[in-house]
Amino acid sequence: MLDGGPVEDYLGSYSPYMEKSTWQEQNYCIHLLYCPDCHYDVRAAWEMVIV
């Protein structure tokens, strides 16, 4: 599985498909993981870290 980056990059920051209260208030970033061979994809949440 490869990391395709934040789902926000695909859907846009104001997408109706992402519930803001679910991920942003809890400091999570939702990424799209995908398989380049079979084209399967899944969303995964990582906790945001201040760098």
SEFIZA-3560 file (N, C-alpha, C; in Angstrom, 3 decimals):
REM SEFIZA-3560
<numar><xx>0.849</xx><yy>-1.170</yy><zz>0.000</zz><atom>N</atom></numar>
<numar><xx>0.000</xx><yy>0.000</yy><zz>0.000</zz><atom>CA</atom></numar>
<numar><xx>0.898</xx><yy>1.237</yy><zz>0.000</zz><atom>C</atom></numar>
<numar><xx>0.542</xx><yy>2.192</yy><zz>-0.822</zz><atom>N</atom></numar>
<numar><xx>1.271</xx><yy>3.452</yy><zz>-0.904</zz><atom>CA</atom></numar>
<numar><xx>0.412</xx><yy>4.578</yy><zz>-0.347</zz><atom>C</atom></numar>
<numar><xx>1.067</xx><yy>5.579</yy><zz>0.223</zz><atom>N</atom></numar>
<numar><xx>0.359</xx><yy>6.737</yy><zz>0.764</zz><atom>CA</atom></numar>
<numar><xx>0.123</xx><yy>7.727</yy><zz>-0.366</zz><atom>C</atom></numar>
<numar><xx>-1.142</xx><yy>7.971</yy><zz>-0.674</zz><atom>N</atom></numar>
<numar><xx>-1.504</xx><yy>8.910</yy><zz>-1.730</zz><atom>CA</atom></numar>
<numar><xx>-1.644</xx><yy>10.339</yy><zz>-1.244</zz><atom>C</atom></numar>
<numar><xx>-1.435</xx><yy>10.555</yy><zz>0.054</zz><atom>N</atom></numar>
<numar><xx>-1.534</xx><yy>11.892</yy><zz>0.620</zz><atom>CA</atom></numar>
<numar><xx>-2.897</xx><yy>12.145</yy><zz>1.245</zz><atom>C</atom></numar>
<numar><xx>-3.104</xx><yy>13.364</yy><zz>1.728</zz><atom>N</atom></numar>
<numar><xx>-4.366</xx><yy>13.705</yy><zz>2.387</zz><atom>CA</atom></numar>
<numar><xx>-5.560</xx><yy>13.586</yy><zz>1.444</zz><atom>C</atom></numar>
<numar><xx>-6.660</xx><yy>13.052</yy><zz>1.956</zz><atom>N</atom></numar>
<numar><xx>-7.887</xx><yy>12.931</yy><zz>1.166</zz><atom>CA</atom></numar>
<numar><xx>-8.355</xx><yy>14.313</yy><zz>0.722</zz><atom>C</atom></numar>
<numar><xx>-8.060</xx><yy>15.325</yy><zz>1.528</zz><atom>N</atom></numar>
<numar><xx>-8.434</xx><yy>16.706</yy><zz>1.201</zz><atom>CA</atom></numar>
<numar><xx>-7.862</xx><yy>17.131</yy><zz>-0.157</zz><atom>C</atom></numar>
<numar><xx>-6.700</xx><yy>16.598</yy><zz>-0.538</zz><atom>N</atom></numar>
<numar><xx>-6.104</xx><yy>16.913</yy><zz>-1.842</zz><atom>CA</atom></numar>
<numar><xx>-6.968</xx><yy>16.409</yy><zz>-2.993</zz><atom>C</atom></numar>
<numar><xx>-7.730</xx><yy>15.353</yy><zz>-2.754</zz><atom>N</atom></numar>
<numar><xx>-8.574</xx><yy>14.766</yy><zz>-3.794</zz><atom>CA</atom></numar>
<numar><xx>-9.976</xx><yy>15.363</yy><zz>-3.808</zz><atom>C</atom></numar>
<numar><xx>-10.511</xx><yy>15.616</yy><zz>-2.615</zz><atom>N</atom></numar>
<numar><xx>-11.903</xx><yy>16.046</yy><zz>-2.510</zz><atom>CA</atom></numar>
<numar><xx>-12.063</xx><yy>17.551</yy><zz>-2.350</zz><atom>C</atom></numar>
<numar><xx>-11.026</xx><yy>18.244</yy><zz>-1.917</zz><atom>N</atom></numar>
<numar><xx>-11.124</xx><yy>19.677</yy><zz>-1.655</zz><atom>CA</atom></numar>
<numar><xx>-11.405</xx><yy>19.928</yy><zz>-0.187</zz><atom>C</atom></numar>
<numar><xx>-10.998</xx><yy>21.088</yy><zz>0.294</zz><atom>N</atom></numar>
<numar><xx>-11.096</xx><yy>21.382</yy><zz>1.724</zz><atom>CA</atom></numar>
<numar><xx>-12.524</xx><yy>21.609</yy><zz>2.199</zz><atom>C</atom></numar>
<numar><xx>-13.453</xx><yy>21.900</yy><zz>1.298</zz><atom>N</atom></numar>
<numar><xx>-14.844</xx><yy>22.143</yy><zz>1.689</zz><atom>CA</atom></numar>
<numar><xx>-15.777</xx><yy>21.056</yy><zz>1.164</zz><atom>C</atom></numar>
<numar><xx>-15.249</xx><yy>19.884</yy><zz>0.965</zz><atom>N</atom></numar>
<numar><xx>-16.024</xx><yy>18.786</yy><zz>0.405</zz><atom>CA</atom></numar>
<numar><xx>-17.135</xx><yy>18.331</yy><zz>1.345</zz><atom>C</atom></numar>
<numar><xx>-18.324</xx><yy>18.081</yy><zz>0.812</zz><atom>N</atom></numar>
<numar><xx>-19.407</xx><yy>17.562</yy><zz>1.649</zz><atom>CA</atom></numar>
<numar><xx>-19.199</xx><yy>16.096</yy><zz>2.038</zz><atom>C</atom></numar>
<numar><xx>-18.175</xx><yy>15.461</yy><zz>1.468</zz><atom>N</atom></numar>
<numar><xx>-17.920</xx><yy>14.049</yy><zz>1.750</zz><atom>CA</atom></numar>
<numar><xx>-17.045</xx><yy>13.841</yy><zz>2.980</zz><atom>C</atom></numar>
<numar><xx>-16.546</xx><yy>14.928</yy><zz>3.553</zz><atom>N</atom></numar>
<numar><xx>-15.700</xx><yy>14.839</yy><zz>4.740</zz><atom>CA</atom></numar>
<numar><xx>-16.365</xx><yy>15.609</yy><zz>5.869</zz><atom>C</atom></numar>
<numar><xx>-16.662</xx><yy>14.933</yy><zz>6.960</zz><atom>N</atom></numar>
<numar><xx>-17.251</xx><yy>15.606</yy><zz>8.107</zz><atom>CA</atom></numar>
<numar><xx>-16.140</xx><yy>16.223</yy><zz>8.939</zz><atom>C</atom></numar>
<numar><xx>-16.126</xx><yy>17.549</yy><zz>8.989</zz><atom>N</atom></numar>
<numar><xx>-15.062</xx><yy>18.274</yy><zz>9.663</zz><atom>CA</atom></numar>
<numar><xx>-14.970</xx><yy>17.924</yy><zz>11.147</zz><atom>C</atom></numar>
<numar><xx>-16.105</xx><yy>17.793</yy><zz>11.797</zz><atom>N</atom></numar>
<numar><xx>-16.092</xx><yy>17.518</yy><zz>13.235</zz><atom>CA</atom></numar>
<numar><xx>-15.464</xx><yy>16.170</yy><zz>13.555</zz><atom>C</atom></numar>
<numar><xx>-15.523</xx><yy>15.256</yy><zz>12.634</zz><atom>N</atom></numar>
<numar><xx>-15.004</xx><yy>13.913</yy><zz>12.872</zz><atom>CA</atom></numar>
<numar><xx>-13.488</xx><yy>13.893</yy><zz>12.969</zz><atom>C</atom></numar>
<numar><xx>-12.797</xx><yy>14.581</yy><zz>12.110</zz><atom>N</atom></numar>
<numar><xx>-11.346</xx><yy>14.439</yy><zz>12.049</zz><atom>CA</atom></numar>
<numar><xx>-10.584</xx><yy>15.673</yy><zz>12.483</zz><atom>C</atom></numar>
<numar><xx>-11.045</xx><yy>16.862</yy><zz>12.161</zz><atom>N</atom></numar>
<numar><xx>-10.242</xx><yy>18.050</yy><zz>12.447</zz><atom>CA</atom></numar>
<numar><xx>-10.240</xx><yy>18.417</yy><zz>13.925</zz><atom>C</atom></numar>
<numar><xx>-11.381</xx><yy>18.313</yy><zz>14.585</zz><atom>N</atom></numar>
<numar><xx>-11.444</xx><yy>18.665</yy><zz>15.998</zz><atom>CA</atom></numar>
<numar><xx>-10.650</xx><yy>17.691</yy><zz>16.862</zz><atom>C</atom></numar>
<numar><xx>-10.445</xx><yy>16.496</yy><zz>16.373</zz><atom>N</atom></numar>
<numar><xx>-9.689</xx><yy>15.499</yy><zz>17.124</zz><atom>CA</atom></numar>
<numar><xx>-8.235</xx><yy>15.444</yy><zz>16.671</zz><atom>C</atom></numar>
<numar><xx>-7.808</xx><yy>16.394</yy><zz>15.826</zz><atom>N</atom></numar>
<numar><xx>-6.428</xx><yy>16.501</yy><zz>15.340</zz><atom>CA</atom></numar>
<numar><xx>-5.948</xx><yy>15.264</yy><zz>14.591</zz><atom>C</atom></numar>
<numar><xx>-6.764</xx><yy>14.828</yy><zz>13.639</zz><atom>N</atom></numar>
<numar><xx>-6.389</xx><yy>13.712</yy><zz>12.777</zz><atom>CA</atom></numar>
<numar><xx>-6.332</xx><yy>14.167</yy><zz>11.328</zz><atom>C</atom></numar>
<numar><xx>-5.459</xx><yy>13.557</yy><zz>10.574</zz><atom>N</atom></numar>
<numar><xx>-5.359</xx><yy>13.809</yy><zz>9.140</zz><atom>CA</atom></numar>
<numar><xx>-5.728</xx><yy>12.501</yy><zz>8.436</zz><atom>C</atom></numar>
<numar><xx>-6.681</xx><yy>12.567</yy><zz>7.528</zz><atom>N</atom></numar>
<numar><xx>-7.140</xx><yy>11.382</yy><zz>6.808</zz><atom>CA</atom></numar>
<numar><xx>-6.350</xx><yy>11.261</yy><zz>5.500</zz><atom>C</atom></numar>
<numar><xx>-5.665</xx><yy>10.144</yy><zz>5.319</zz><atom>N</atom></numar>
<numar><xx>-4.873</xx><yy>9.902</yy><zz>4.112</zz><atom>CA</atom></numar>
<numar><xx>-5.495</xx><yy>8.782</yy><zz>3.294</zz><atom>C</atom></numar>
<numar><xx>-5.234</xx><yy>8.827</yy><zz>2.012</zz><atom>N</atom></numar>
<numar><xx>-5.678</xx><yy>7.782</yy><zz>1.104</zz><atom>CA</atom></numar>
<numar><xx>-4.513</xx><yy>6.825</yy><zz>0.868</zz><atom>C</atom></numar>
<numar><xx>-4.696</xx><yy>5.570</yy><zz>1.222</zz><atom>N</atom></numar>
<numar><xx>-3.706</xx><yy>4.533</yy><zz>0.944</zz><atom>CA</atom></numar>
<numar><xx>-4.220</xx><yy>3.713</yy><zz>-0.223</zz><atom>C</atom></numar>
<numar><xx>-3.334</xx><yy>3.390</yy><zz>-1.161</zz><atom>N</atom></numar>
<numar><xx>-3.780</xx><yy>2.652</yy><zz>-2.342</zz><atom>CA</atom></numar>
<numar><xx>-2.738</xx><yy>1.638</yy><zz>-2.787</zz><atom>C</atom></numar>
<numar><xx>-3.222</xx><yy>0.639</yy><zz>-3.500</zz><atom>N</atom></numar>
<numar><xx>-2.359</xx><yy>-0.386</yy><zz>-4.076</zz><atom>CA</atom></numar>
<numar><xx>-2.254</xx><yy>-0.114</yy><zz>-5.579</zz><atom>C</atom></numar>
<numar><xx>-1.055</xx><yy>0.132</yy><zz>-6.099</zz><atom>N</atom></numar>
<numar><xx>-0.902</xx><yy>0.416</yy><zz>-7.523</zz><atom>CA</atom></numar>
<numar><xx>-1.148</xx><yy>-0.810</yy><zz>-8.413</zz><atom>C</atom></numar>
<numar><xx>-1.105</xx><yy>-2.006</yy><zz>-7.836</zz><atom>N</atom></numar>
<numar><xx>-1.305</xx><yy>-3.221</yy><zz>-8.622</zz><atom>CA</atom></numar>
<numar><xx>-2.777</xx><yy>-3.573</yy><zz>-8.805</zz><atom>C</atom></numar>
<numar><xx>-3.533</xx><yy>-3.571</yy><zz>-7.705</zz><atom>N</atom></numar>
<numar><xx>-4.938</xx><yy>-3.987</yy><zz>-7.798</zz><atom>CA</atom></numar>
<numar><xx>-5.915</xx><yy>-2.806</yy><zz>-7.730</zz><atom>C</atom></numar>
<numar><xx>-5.401</xx><yy>-1.588</yy><zz>-7.489</zz><atom>N</atom></numar>
<numar><xx>-6.198</xx><yy>-0.353</yy><zz>-7.436</zz><atom>CA</atom></numar>
<numar><xx>-7.150</xx><yy>-0.296</yy><zz>-6.246</zz><atom>C</atom></numar>
<numar><xx>-6.893</xx><yy>-1.095</yy><zz>-5.221</zz><atom>N</atom></numar>
<numar><xx>-7.675</xx><yy>-1.028</yy><zz>-3.982</zz><atom>CA</atom></numar>
<numar><xx>-7.242</xx><yy>0.216</yy><zz>-3.224</zz><atom>C</atom></numar>
<numar><xx>-8.190</xx><yy>0.914</yy><zz>-2.597</zz><atom>N</atom></numar>
<numar><xx>-7.820</xx><yy>2.051</yy><zz>-1.761</zz><atom>CA</atom></numar>
<numar><xx>-8.631</xx><yy>2.060</yy><zz>-0.476</zz><atom>C</atom></numar>
<numar><xx>-8.061</xx><yy>2.694</yy><zz>0.525</zz><atom>N</atom></numar>
<numar><xx>-8.688</xx><yy>2.779</yy><zz>1.842</zz><atom>CA</atom></numar>
<numar><xx>-8.227</xx><yy>4.080</yy><zz>2.498</zz><atom>C</atom></numar>
<numar><xx>-9.057</xx><yy>4.612</yy><zz>3.371</zz><atom>N</atom></numar>
<numar><xx>-8.692</xx><yy>5.816</yy><zz>4.117</zz><atom>CA</atom></numar>
<numar><xx>-8.122</xx><yy>5.408</yy><zz>5.469</zz><atom>C</atom></numar>
<numar><xx>-7.104</xx><yy>6.139</yy><zz>5.913</zz><atom>N</atom></numar>
<numar><xx>-6.497</xx><yy>5.886</yy><zz>7.218</zz><atom>CA</atom></numar>
<numar><xx>-6.305</xx><yy>7.217</yy><zz>7.928</zz><atom>C</atom></numar>
<numar><xx>-6.478</xx><yy>7.216</yy><zz>9.237</zz><atom>N</atom></numar>
<numar><xx>-6.341</xx><yy>8.437</yy><zz>10.031</zz><atom>CA</atom></numar>
<numar><xx>-5.045</xx><yy>8.398</yy><zz>10.826</zz><atom>C</atom></numar>
<numar><xx>-4.296</xx><yy>9.491</yy><zz>10.729</zz><atom>N</atom></numar>
<numar><xx>-3.093</xx><yy>9.652</yy><zz>11.527</zz><atom>CA</atom></numar>
<numar><xx>-3.261</xx><yy>10.873</yy><zz>12.411</zz><atom>C</atom></numar>
<numar><xx>-2.774</xx><yy>10.761</yy><zz>13.641</zz><atom>N</atom></numar>
<numar><xx>-2.845</xx><yy>11.891</yy><zz>14.554</zz><atom>CA</atom></numar>
<numar><xx>-1.861</xx><yy>12.962</yy><zz>14.098</zz><atom>C</atom></numar>
<numar><xx>-2.332</xx><yy>14.215</yy><zz>14.052</zz><atom>N</atom></numar>
<numar><xx>-1.475</xx><yy>15.326</yy><zz>13.640</zz><atom>CA</atom></numar>
<numar><xx>-0.461</xx><yy>15.626</yy><zz>14.739</zz><atom>C</atom></numar>
<numar><xx>0.765</xx><yy>15.942</yy><zz>14.328</zz><atom>N</atom></numar>
<numar><xx>1.838</xx><yy>16.278</yy><zz>15.252</zz><atom>CA</atom></numar>
<numar><xx>2.370</xx><yy>17.650</yy><zz>14.872</zz><atom>C</atom></numar>
<numar><xx>2.485</xx><yy>18.527</yy><zz>15.847</zz><atom>N</atom></numar>
<numar><xx>3.034</xx><yy>19.862</yy><zz>15.584</zz><atom>CA</atom></numar>
<numar><xx>4.544</xx><yy>19.738</yy><zz>15.474</zz><atom>C</atom></numar>
<numar><xx>5.088</xx><yy>20.192</yy><zz>14.356</zz><atom>N</atom></numar>
<numar><xx>6.523</xx><yy>20.079</yy><zz>14.110</zz><atom>CA</atom></numar>
<numar><xx>7.153</xx><yy>21.444</yy><zz>14.222</zz><atom>C</atom></numar>
//
